[in-house]
């Protein structure tokens, strides 16, 4: 699902298309990692370093594996770390239901096993990937050594018939009523350059990223967009809310959890409301740590990569304790 009438509220950015450095990529760029067959289609996986637990970097909506380029080399100094492109992004083939929670976690599970990457894994999720890594832990708890959230989605909104509502407060019927987009949604101008925060990537990677953006723009067709991924996100948000609200004890027990966020820990009242989705992350486990990236934009892994590397290192230390 690309280029939809999804409204980004506060910290969450969803649509990829219009990052705007006068670079005109005129060639195909090879993938930084390997193309792994997961059963009739291939996903790109880029791993480096040695050690355990293996860190898996999961990018946010419409983002690429190369967006972790300022973090991955730092982590690779102390352990095994992998980034990958989700289906339909970067060098990875599309699947039947791209960006849905169900396909995303099934793809990642198949990818890691097909590549022979051994668990348990320390999952790191940026932005909307916060719900992906929680869903993975819910489906495969024995494979997860810990979770690291980096500005995971807080307010995810959708404009339906001129009215903006939080995704989990809308009904399935309201979400479906916004598709196909009407009037036809304009996917915007062709990307010509990379702007903040993607201009923080090395110049050679900015060229690659622009090439990927242009290819994504050329292949997109908003008129064919459907509600499947948004419905999937809504379902997962509601499951996670219900899990947190029903538990008398931290729902993830003592699983290591590190939250890297632009803001400090939210007050208790915010944690108990559904006006945001991020406040409760600090309370998923009794073994959690909060790291504040003061002054950072949404993409902390690009704005303050040392903060994210610090969070991953701390989570590794917690996971390695008996």
DARAKA-V258660 format. One record per backbone hydrogen bond with DSSP energy under -1.0 kcal/mol. NH is the residue of the N-H (numbers start at 1). CO is the residue of the C=O. If there is no record, write none. Layout:
NH;CO, NH;CO
This chain:
6;4, 7;157, 12;9, 23;21, 23;192, 34;45, 36;43, 38;41, 43;36, 45;34, 46;83, 48;81, 54;120, 55;80, 56;122, 57;82, 58;124, 63;60, 67;64, 68;65, 69;66, 71;68, 72;68, 75;71, 76;72, 78;75, 79;75, 81;48, 82;55, 83;46, 85;44, 89;86, 92;89, 93;42, 100;97, 104;100, 105;101, 106;102, 107;103, 108;104, 109;105, 110;106, 111;107, 112;108, 113;109, 114;110, 115;111, 117;112, 121;143, 122;54, 123;146, 124;56, 125;148, 126;58, 127;150, 129;126, 130;127, 131;128, 133;129, 134;130, 135;131, 136;132, 137;133, 138;134, 139;135, 140;136, 143;140, 144;141, 145;121, 146;121, 147;256, 148;123, 149;258, 150;125, 151;260, 153;127, 157;7, 158;165, 159;5, 160;163, 163;160, 165;158, 167;156, 169;166, 175;171, 176;172, 177;173, 178;175, 179;176, 198;195, 200;197, 201;198, 206;202, 207;203, 208;204, 209;205, 210;206, 211;207, 212;208, 213;209, 214;210, 215;211, 216;212, 217;213, 218;214, 219;215, 220;216, 224;221, 225;222, 231;227, 232;228, 233;229, 234;230, 235;231, 236;232, 237;233, 238;234, 239;235, 240;236, 241;237, 242;238, 243;239, 244;240, 245;241, 246;242, 247;243, 252;284, 253;250, 255;252, 257;287, 258;147, 259;289, 260;149, 261;291, 271;267, 272;268, 277;154, 281;278, 283;280, 284;281, 286;253, 289;257, 291;259, 293;261, 294;292, 296;293, 300;298, 302;299, 303;299, 304;300, 307;304, 308;304, 309;305, 310;306, 311;307, 312;308, 313;309, 314;310, 315;311, 316;312, 317;313, 318;314, 319;315, 320;316
